[in-house]
Amino acid sequence: MVDILSTHGYPALFLLSFLASTILPLGSEWLLATLVVQGLDPLLSVAIATTGNTLGACTTFAIGLFGGPFLIERVLRINSESREKAEKFFGKYGLWSILFSWVPVVGDPLCLVAGVLRVRFGIFVVLVLIGKLARYGIISLMALKYQGL
């Protein structure tokens, strides 16, 4: 599978990054690191991964905004415990918690809760974009720095 995804480069990175922040329990960081180490443009790779992951987060936001329990529990696979943790985190840190939408386990529920709470979409997108860009930028830098070790 690694070979298939890494040979398809940017389109595979976009798709995996999108899916990783929506319905599938996937990670896209490994593919970003692989592609950067293989010589693909790090800035373009980070931009593509960030765009895909941000659009996936927007999809989760929309499900929180418009979706019902079936979509939340069955499609996104966000159980009530994860949702409650995200709601508590959101309640404690407010809008700034959206910066942590990239964190595994709690990130997707945070995006969902932002939709349920009807956070202004523009603010949501900016905060998600900042968090995801920082994460992918750091991963790309680390991959370049530590390649070949």
N, C-alpha and C positions, 0 to 999 in steps of 0.2 A: 504494500500500500504506500509506503514511503516513497518508493521509486515512481509510482504512478503520479502521486501528488507533486513530487518535486520536478518531474519532467513537464508538468503543465504550468509551472511557474506562477505568474501573477493571477491568472483566472482561478487556479486552485486555491491560492492564498486568499483571494477575495471570498470565495465560496465557503471555505473552511472558517474564516474569521466571522462571516455572517452567521453561519450555522452554530458556531460556538457560543454565540450570545443570544440564541433563540431556543430552538427545540431540542437540540442534541447535546448531550454531555461530552463535548469535545474540547480540545485545546488547540489553539492555532499557533501558539508561541514556537513550538518545535519546528513547524514548517517555515515560519519567518526566519528563524535562526539557520535552518538548513539552506534556504535560498540565498541568504546573505553570504554565508560561508562559500556557497557555490559560485559566487561572483555577481549575483544580480544586484542592481542598484539599491543600496540600503535606504536612501531617502524615498524612492518610489515604492519599495517594498513596505516600508513603515506607513506610507500614505495609503496604500491599498489595504493593508491589514486594518488600519485605523478606520478607514471608510467602511469596510465590510462589517467590522465589529460594531461600529456606531449605528449603522443602518439596522443591524440585528437588534441592538438595544432599543431603537425606535419602534421596531416591530413588537417587542415585549411591552414597551410603554403603551402602544396602541391597544394591545390585548388587555392591559390593565384598565385603560380608558373605556374601551367598548366591549370587551369580552366578558363572558360569564364564567361561572365555576368550572364548566366543562373545559373550556380553553385553558384556563389557569392550571387546573389540576391534571388534566389528561394530556393536553398538547404540550404545555411548557413543563409539565412534571414538577411544578412547584407545590409542595405540600404545605399544609397549614402551619407546621412548625417553622419551616424556612420563611414563610411569609410573615409570621409573627416576629421572628428575629429581625427581619428587614424593617418591619414597622417600628420596632423598638429603636433600632439604629437610626432610622429616619427621624423618629420623634426626638431623639437625643441630639442629633447633629443638624437636623433640618435639611435645607437644600444642599448644603455642603456635602452631605453624605453621598450624593450622586457622583461626586468625584471618585468614589470607590466602587463604581459600577463594574470595574474590571476585576475585582476580587472574586476568586472562585467561591462558589456556594452562595454567597450573599449578594453578589452583583446583579444577577438576573432578577431575584426578588426585589431588589432596590428599584430597578427600572419599572417593574410591575407596580410596585407601591406608588412610585411617582405618577404613573398613569391613573391609578385608582384615586389618588389624592388630587388629581387634576392640576399638577404642577404646570406652569406655563411652558409650552413646548420649546420655545426659543432658549429659555434658561436651561432646560433639561439637556438639549442638544449641546450647548456650549460646555456644560460641566462634564457630560459624558465624553465629549471629544477631547477635552483636556486630560482627563484621567486615562483614557485609552491611548492617546498619543504619547503620553509620558511612559506608560508601560511598554508599548511597542518600541519606542525610541531607546529605552534602557536595554531591552532584550537585544535589539540590533547592535548596539554598542558593545554589549557583553559578548555577543557571538563573534564580532570582529576582533575584539581584544583577545579572546581566549581560544580562537580557532587554532587547531593543530596541537593543543596541549594533550 
